Each structure stands twice: as structure tokens, then as C-alpha cells.
Amino acid sequence: MPRWFKILLVLVILVGMPLFAWYFLNKGTQMRKEAMALLLPKETISSFQSVTDTDKVYYSDSLFGKRWLIAILGADETREKSAEIIESLYKQTSIDFELNVFTISGLFFGEKMSEISQKLHWPSSNKNWVNTFMAQDHVYPFANSIFIIPEKYQNKPCVVLLDENSKVRNYYNLTVESDVRSLVRHLPVFLSLKN
């Protein structure tokens, strides 16, 4: 092996690899700081009650004490695609964290809750996943008032991250790719935050 190649190899190991590691650690730290700034507590949700797909009444107080991903999906052409995003996030995140999901899905006239749960692949016997359904005209007005959704997220399929004190941490529009990417980055940070 030529001497210059040995020197180059030593330089890569002694200088290049530590610089490479420092760069990505620094980038990760910056992303976490940005996420934490966006995840500061915002509004406290309003009181509500809703019927689940298992015919139980679920109250706003039932959300207290856990961190939740609230998925709000209207009855429109974006419902299935938004449901896939939520399902994918759940599978990806639940490997490392306990993720609680509360869904509010819109129903077209004549649709049955049990059929939609199957169509959207929502689990119905998972203790960390609660499904609720409403008529298509009620989903967004209900969600807008309960979760104090800002105007730019209103009447769109979105996710609300809710902490254990029932405070909103952030909103994400499921039809905007940059919002979905932000949600993917922010969700592990949100779930790992100290109380």
C-alpha cells in the first residue's frame, strides 16, 4: 500500500470521521431545539364528550394524564390518504414510544362506523387508540371549537399534539407535505419531553 494512501486513510479516520459526526450531532441538536420551541404549550382544550366505535362515551377528561396524537379527518377525498399517514406514524413511533391516538372521523350519510374503522384500518381493540365518528358536517366545527384550531388548519384534515395536561402543543395539516415531515420529526421530540 502506498504511503500517501496510508496517510490519507489516517487523516480520514482522525479528522474526517469526527467532523462528520460533529456535523450530524449539531444538526440533530438544532432540529430538536427548533421542535421544542414549536412544541411549547398553547391552549387548553374545551370540554367535550363523544361516542366511540365501541359505543362508549369518551370525555375530554379521559385524555388527561397521557400524551395524544389527535387525528381529525373529514368525510372527503383526503380521508383515506390521511388515515394512511396516521397508521404509518403509529407503526413507526410505537416501536420506541407509547403513542396514544384519538381519531375524529367524518361519516358520509349512510356509512356505518364499523365499516369505516375497517376501511381506514383503525384498530378497534387497542387500549392506546380511540376512534370516534361524526356526521361530515359536524367534524370540523366540533374540532375547531374543542381543540382551538387556528384558522389556517380549520376545515382540513389535521393532527393536534396534546400533552398530559390537555394543552395543545402543535397543529399539522395532513394535506401539506412539509407539515407531515414536520410532524414526523416533532412527534418523537414531543413524546420524549419531560413533564
TAQUI-V167250 format. One record per residue. N is the residue number from 1. RES is the residue in three letters. PSI is psi in radians with two decimals (NA if undefined). D_CENTER is the distance of its C-alpha to the mean C-alpha in Angstrom with 1 decimal. Layout:
BEGIN
N/RES/PSI/D_CENTER
N/RES/PSI/D_CENTER
END
This chain:
BEGIN
1/MET/2.28/52.9
2/PRO/2.63/53.8
3/ARG/-0.72/53.7
4/TRP/-0.59/51.5
5/PHE/-0.68/48.9
6/LYS/-0.75/48.9
7/ILE/-0.73/48.5
8/LEU/-0.75/45.6
9/LEU/-0.74/43.9
10/VAL/-0.73/44.4
11/LEU/-0.73/43.1
12/VAL/-0.78/39.9
13/ILE/-0.78/39.4
14/LEU/-0.51/40.4
15/VAL/-0.88/39.0
16/GLY/-0.85/36.6
17/MET/-0.78/34.3
18/PRO/-0.67/33.9
19/LEU/-0.75/33.2
20/PHE/-0.85/30.6
21/ALA/-0.76/28.9
22/TRP/-0.75/29.2
23/TYR/-0.85/27.7
24/PHE/-0.57/24.5
25/LEU/-0.75/24.2
26/ASN/-0.74/24.8
27/LYS/-0.74/22.2
28/GLY/-0.70/19.6
29/THR/-0.74/20.7
30/GLN/-0.75/20.5
31/MET/-0.71/17.0
32/ARG/-0.73/16.0
33/LYS/-0.75/18.2
34/GLU/-0.76/16.7
35/ALA/-0.77/13.1
36/MET/-0.63/14.8
37/ALA/-0.68/16.6
38/LEU/-0.36/13.7
39/LEU/0.27/12.1
40/LEU/2.55/15.3
41/PRO/2.42/15.5
42/LYS/-2.14/16.1
43/GLU/2.67/17.2
44/THR/2.38/17.6
45/ILE/2.77/16.7
46/SER/2.87/19.8
47/SER/2.53/21.2
48/PHE/2.92/20.7
49/GLN/2.52/21.5
50/SER/2.65/20.4
51/VAL/2.33/21.7
52/THR/3.02/19.7
53/ASP/-0.19/20.7
54/THR/0.32/22.9
55/ASP/0.53/24.8
56/LYS/2.65/23.8
57/VAL/2.24/23.2
58/TYR/2.27/19.9
59/TYR/2.79/20.3
60/SER/-0.60/18.3
61/ASP/-0.41/20.0
62/SER/-0.38/18.5
63/LEU/-0.30/15.1
64/PHE/2.44/17.2
65/GLY/-0.10/17.3
66/LYS/2.79/13.9
67/ARG/2.39/10.5
68/TRP/2.54/8.0
69/LEU/1.97/4.8
70/ILE/2.09/7.0
71/ALA/2.15/7.4
72/ILE/1.97/10.7
73/LEU/2.13/12.8
74/GLY/3.03/16.4
75/ALA/1.50/19.4
76/ASP/-3.00/20.0
77/GLU/-0.23/20.2
78/THR/-0.11/16.5
79/ARG/-0.85/15.4
80/GLU/-0.75/16.0
81/LYS/-0.74/14.4
82/SER/-0.67/11.1
83/ALA/-0.68/11.4
84/GLU/-0.70/12.1
85/ILE/-0.79/9.0
86/ILE/-0.78/7.0
87/GLU/-0.75/10.0
88/SER/-0.78/10.2
89/LEU/-0.74/6.9
90/TYR/-0.84/8.2
91/LYS/-0.75/11.6
92/GLN/-0.77/11.1
93/THR/-0.60/9.4
94/SER/-0.12/11.6
95/ILE/-0.71/14.6
96/ASP/-0.37/14.5
97/PHE/2.76/12.5
98/GLU/1.93/12.5
99/LEU/2.19/9.1
100/ASN/2.25/9.6
101/VAL/2.29/8.3
102/PHE/2.01/10.2
103/THR/2.48/10.9
104/ILE/1.87/13.4
105/SER/2.47/15.2
106/GLY/2.58/18.3
107/LEU/2.34/21.5
108/PHE/2.77/24.4
109/PHE/2.22/27.8
110/GLY/-0.21/29.0
111/GLU/2.56/25.9
112/LYS/2.50/25.5
113/MET/-0.79/22.4
114/SER/-0.65/23.3
115/GLU/-0.70/23.7
116/ILE/-0.68/20.4
117/SER/-0.77/18.6
118/GLN/-0.73/20.6
119/LYS/-0.68/20.2
120/LEU/-0.06/16.4
121/HIS/0.54/16.5
122/TRP/2.26/14.8
123/PRO/2.50/16.3
124/SER/-0.17/18.6
125/SER/0.50/20.1
126/ASN/2.18/17.2
127/LYS/-0.31/17.3
128/ASN/0.13/13.6
129/TRP/2.11/12.7
130/VAL/2.21/14.2
131/ASN/2.26/15.0
132/THR/2.68/16.7
133/PHE/2.60/18.5
134/MET/2.81/20.5
135/ALA/2.58/23.1
136/GLN/-0.57/21.8
137/ASP/-0.20/23.5
138/HIS/-0.36/21.9
139/VAL/-1.03/18.1
140/TYR/-0.75/17.6
141/PRO/-0.71/20.4
142/PHE/-0.92/19.1
143/ALA/-0.72/15.5
144/ASN/-0.70/17.0
145/SER/-0.65/19.4
146/ILE/-0.78/17.4
147/PHE/0.20/14.3
148/ILE/0.96/16.7
149/ILE/2.23/14.9
150/PRO/2.71/16.7
151/GLU/-0.69/19.0
152/LYS/-0.27/17.4
153/TYR/-0.11/14.3
154/GLN/2.55/16.5
155/ASN/0.51/17.4
156/LYS/2.63/14.8
157/PRO/2.21/11.9
158/CYS/2.95/8.9
159/VAL/2.43/5.6
160/VAL/2.22/6.8
161/LEU/2.21/6.1
162/LEU/2.24/9.4
163/ASP/-3.12/11.8
164/GLU/-0.21/14.7
165/ASN/0.28/17.0
166/SER/0.59/15.1
167/LYS/2.36/14.6
168/VAL/2.34/11.9
169/ARG/-0.61/10.7
170/ASN/2.91/9.3
171/TYR/2.58/8.7
172/TYR/2.25/7.8
173/ASN/2.12/10.2
174/LEU/-0.13/9.5
175/THR/-0.03/13.3
176/VAL/2.03/13.6
177/GLU/-0.68/13.4
178/SER/-0.60/13.4
179/ASP/-0.71/10.3
180/VAL/-0.74/8.5
181/ARG/-0.73/10.4
182/SER/-0.72/9.5
183/LEU/-0.76/5.7
184/VAL/-0.71/7.2
185/ARG/-0.67/9.7
186/HIS/-0.51/8.2
187/LEU/-0.83/5.8
188/PRO/-0.61/9.3
189/VAL/-0.81/11.1
190/PHE/-0.78/9.3
191/LEU/-0.36/10.0
192/SER/-0.04/13.4
193/LEU/2.49/14.5
194/LYS/2.62/17.8
195/ASN/NA/18.2
END
